[in-house]
Amino acid sequence: MPPALPQPPASATGQGMYPYSANTSTSTVSQTPRSVRDSRASPHPAAAPAQHLQQPPVNEANILDRQLNRSRGAEVSLSAWSFLFAEIVAYSQSHVDSVADLEKRLTSLGYEAGQRVLSLLLLRNAQAAGMKDPRRENRLIPILQFVHTQVYKYCFGRPADGLERSVEGEDEYMITMNQPPLTQHISIPKDMSQLSCEAFTAGIVEGVLDGLDVPSRVTAHTVVTDQYPQRTVILVKLDARVMDREAGLSK
């Protein structure tokens, strides 16, 4: 006679605290009506579902959807502009090892700014004239005058003080600023006396000229006078292709 098998605990036979079906191939469905189970689960009547309040539409206007002329007359305080530029110079100085590298870095930052300033000014001028596409000059003197007046006025609040051709070469032009607003609050240490923070402005001019198909090399030079100790000259050295094109248009 085979030995009697041990009886499973009460919980395994469905008689314990957590009853379950011994047949794992089928699921056990309770036969208790839903209304009865709901009343057992909660002695209180079910609350009415909360109504979803309609949220007001979120304004997701893109900056590109704004009117270009809305901020045409907007101005930035000189103190904020000078503080930001001083921080740019300090940050750039901490990442270079020489004065030449610092000026190169400032020129590169100014170049990127000049490209964006050009796009904005051309689009604004096109809107003001009722034109679909921006009009681009192809003659050298009107382009330099555009930089001397509109670009400088947009960036610094007023046009440059002078625009003249260099006596040393026909491919060199000079844009003069007697009191540069960017650097008037920056003091240069004696061991970096050769530094010209106006390299940032030179980069702006180079970026604008490059965007107008006038490739050139632009540098900043401090030309001190008794009346203007911070007088800065932006020297524009035009590429030979520009001079050849200008000569062809003059015929």
C-alpha positions in Angstrom: 0.0 0.0 0.0 1.6 3.3 -1.1 2.2 5.8 1.6 -0.2 8.6 2.0 0.7 11.8 0.4 1.1 14.8 2.7 -1.8 17.2 2.6 -1.0 20.7 1.2 -1.5 23.6 3.5 -4.8 25.3 3.8 -3.7 28.2 1.7 -2.8 25.9 -1.2 -6.3 24.3 -1.3 -8.1 27.5 -1.5 -9.2 27.5 2.1 -6.7 29.9 3.5 -6.5 33.7 3.5 -5.6 34.1 -0.2 -7.8 31.7 -2.2 -6.7 31.0 -5.8 -7.6 28.4 -8.4 -5.5 25.3 -8.5 -6.0 25.0 -12.3 -3.4 27.3 -13.8 -4.6 26.8 -17.4 -7.8 28.7 -16.8 -8.5 31.9 -15.0 -11.1 32.1 -12.3 -13.8 34.8 -12.8 -15.8 35.9 -9.8 -19.5 35.4 -10.2 -20.3 38.2 -7.9 -22.2 41.0 -9.7 -20.3 44.2 -10.4 -22.8 46.4 -8.4 -22.4 44.2 -5.4 -18.6 44.2 -5.5 -18.5 47.9 -6.0 -20.7 48.4 -3.0 -18.5 46.1 -0.9 -15.3 47.9 -2.0 -16.6 51.3 -1.0 -19.3 52.0 1.5 -19.9 55.4 0.1 -21.6 56.1 -3.3 -19.2 56.7 -6.1 -18.4 60.3 -6.8 -19.3 61.8 -10.1 -16.3 61.9 -12.5 -14.6 65.2 -12.4 -15.1 67.4 -15.4 -12.0 68.3 -17.3 -11.5 72.0 -17.4 -10.5 73.4 -20.8 -7.1 75.1 -20.5 -6.6 78.3 -22.4 -4.4 77.8 -25.5 -0.7 78.3 -24.8 0.9 81.1 -26.8 3.7 79.3 -28.7 4.7 82.2 -30.9 8.1 81.7 -32.4 10.6 84.5 -32.4 10.7 84.2 -36.2 7.0 85.1 -36.3 7.6 88.5 -34.8 7.5 91.6 -36.9 11.0 92.7 -37.8 10.2 96.4 -37.4 8.7 96.0 -33.9 12.1 96.3 -32.3 13.5 98.7 -34.8 13.9 101.6 -32.4 14.7 99.4 -29.4 17.9 100.3 -27.5 20.1 98.4 -25.1 21.6 100.4 -22.2 25.3 101.1 -22.6 26.1 99.8 -19.1 24.6 96.4 -19.9 26.3 96.3 -23.3 29.7 97.2 -21.8 29.3 94.8 -18.9 28.5 91.9 -21.3 31.4 92.8 -23.5 33.8 93.0 -20.6 32.7 89.5 -19.5 33.3 88.3 -23.1 36.8 89.7 -23.0 37.5 88.2 -19.6 36.2 84.8 -20.6 38.1 84.8 -23.9 41.3 85.8 -22.1 41.1 82.8 -19.8 41.1 80.5 -22.8 44.1 81.9 -24.8 47.8 82.2 -24.2 48.8 85.4 -26.1 47.5 88.8 -27.1 47.3 87.7 -30.7 45.1 84.7 -29.9 42.8 86.9 -27.8 42.3 89.3 -30.7 41.8 86.4 -33.1 39.1 85.1 -30.8 37.4 88.4 -30.4 37.5 88.9 -34.2 35.8 85.5 -34.7 33.0 86.3 -32.2 32.5 89.6 -34.0 32.4 87.9 -37.3 29.5 85.7 -36.3 27.6 88.8 -34.9 28.2 90.7 -38.1 26.7 88.0 -40.2 23.5 88.1 -38.2 23.4 91.9 -38.1 23.6 92.0 -41.9 20.7 89.5 -42.3 18.5 91.5 -40.0 19.2 94.9 -41.6 18.7 93.6 -45.1 15.3 92.1 -44.2 14.2 95.3 -42.4 15.3 97.4 -45.4 13.4 95.2 -47.7 10.2 95.4 -45.6 10.5 99.2 -45.4 10.8 99.4 -49.2 8.0 96.9 -49.8 10.3 94.5 -51.5 10.0 90.8 -51.4 13.7 90.1 -51.4 16.5 92.2 -49.9 18.4 94.4 -52.3 22.2 94.0 -52.3 24.7 96.5 -53.4 27.5 95.5 -55.8 29.5 98.6 -55.8 32.2 99.1 -53.2 31.6 102.7 -52.0 27.9 102.2 -51.3 28.7 99.0 -49.4 31.3 100.8 -47.2 28.8 103.6 -46.6 26.3 101.0 -45.5 28.7 99.7 -43.0 29.7 103.2 -41.9 26.2 104.4 -41.3 23.6 101.6 -40.8 25.7 98.9 -39.3 27.5 101.2 -36.9 24.2 102.9 -36.0 22.5 99.6 -35.2 25.4 98.3 -33.2 26.6 101.4 -31.4 23.8 103.9 -31.6 25.4 106.3 -34.0 27.3 106.1 -37.3 31.1 106.0 -37.4 33.0 109.3 -37.3 34.9 108.9 -40.6 35.3 106.8 -43.7 38.3 107.4 -46.0 40.6 105.6 -48.3 44.2 105.0 -47.2 47.0 106.9 -48.9 49.1 103.8 -48.8 47.0 101.8 -51.1 43.8 101.8 -53.2 42.7 98.6 -51.7 42.7 99.9 -48.1 39.9 101.9 -46.4 39.6 103.2 -42.9 36.5 103.5 -40.7 37.2 105.8 -37.7 35.5 105.9 -34.3 36.8 108.6 -32.0 35.1 107.3 -28.8 34.3 103.6 -29.2 31.4 102.9 -26.8 32.4 99.2 -26.3 35.9 99.8 -24.9 35.6 103.1 -23.1 35.0 101.2 -19.8 37.8 98.6 -20.3 41.2 99.2 -18.9 44.1 97.4 -20.5 47.0 96.3 -18.2 50.5 97.5 -19.1 51.7 94.0 -20.0 49.0 93.8 -22.6 49.3 97.3 -24.1 49.3 95.9 -27.6 45.8 94.5 -27.1 42.9 96.1 -29.0 39.5 94.9 -27.8 38.1 96.7 -30.8 39.0 93.5 -32.7 35.4 92.5 -31.9 34.3 95.5 -34.0 36.7 94.6 -36.7 35.1 91.1 -36.8 31.6 92.7 -37.1 32.8 94.7 -40.1 34.5 91.7 -41.7 31.4 89.5 -41.2 29.2 92.2 -42.9 31.5 92.7 -45.8 31.9 89.0 -46.3 28.2 88.6 -46.4 28.0 91.3 -49.1 30.5 89.4 -51.2 33.3 91.8 -50.3 36.0 89.5 -48.9 38.6 91.4 -47.0 40.9 91.4 -44.0 39.8 93.7 -41.2 41.9 94.8 -38.3 41.6 97.3 -35.4 44.2 99.8 -34.5 44.3 102.4 -31.8 45.5 105.8 -33.0 45.7 108.0 -30.0 45.3 111.8 -30.2 45.3 114.5 -27.5 41.6 115.0 -27.9 40.6 111.3 -28.3 42.8 109.0 -26.3 40.8 105.9 -27.4 40.4 106.7 -31.1 40.2 103.5 -33.1 40.7 102.9 -36.8 39.2 99.9 -38.4 41.4 99.1 -41.4 39.8 97.2 -44.3 42.2 95.5 -46.6 40.2 94.4 -49.7 40.8 91.2 -51.6 42.2 91.5 -55.1 39.0 90.0 -56.5 37.0 92.9 -55.1 39.3 95.4 -56.8 39.1 93.6 -60.1 35.3 93.5 -60.0 35.2 97.2 -59.1 37.4 98.0 -62.0 35.2 96.0 -64.4 32.1 97.7 -63.1 33.7 101.1 -63.6 34.2 100.6 -67.4 
